[in-house]
Amino acid sequence: MNPIEIKKATLSDLETIQKIGTQTFIETFAAVNTPENIANYVTESFNSEQLASELNNVNSQFYLATSGNEILGYLKINFGDAQTETINKNALEVHRIYVSQAFHGKNVGQLLIDKVKKIGQETGVDYIWLGVWEENHRALRFYSKNGFVEFDKHVFTLGNEEQTDLLMQLILNKKH
């Protein structure tokens, strides 16, 4: 495998993000959710208009993990009012971090979360936070290993089903 690169995505990467976003969401959640709920989420979250608006938002950033010409995964982070919940303006939200199943265990997720930590330090945010489905044990272990701790939970609605997301944070800037 070629070396893995993490590069910032732009509007010209819209179709690539659509493809990897749809693929990884289905791989991760299709087995444990109804086809209708999965299809609705994919249609709402990865349609061109929605993605273009997110890519154009100055408070959101997308990054692609690539190896040669292959897309391995992607990351979406939000600052300020782009965060899905306003817990703290001076925080960074990891909105999406997905790795194609074929590349699980190949350090791709670690490189993406390392990128987030670096951006968090460079931008001087107090902490990095994210929501992860309580049943996604693989992701929960990964974030815990990276120093994230649970601080709250919220309801994530997927179609006609309510699920619980655990909110986890990594404190970067301890206030004295």
Buried (B, 14 or more C-beta within 10 A) or exposed (E): EEEBEBEEBEEEBBEBBBEBBBBBBBBBBBEEBEEEBBBBBBEEBBEEEEBEEBBEBEEBBBBBBBBEEEBBBBBBBBBBEBBBEEBBEEBBBBBBBBBBEEBEEBEBBBBBBEBBBEBBEEEEBBBBBBBBBBEBEEBBEBBEEBBBEBEEEEEBEBBEEEBEBBBBBBBBEEEE
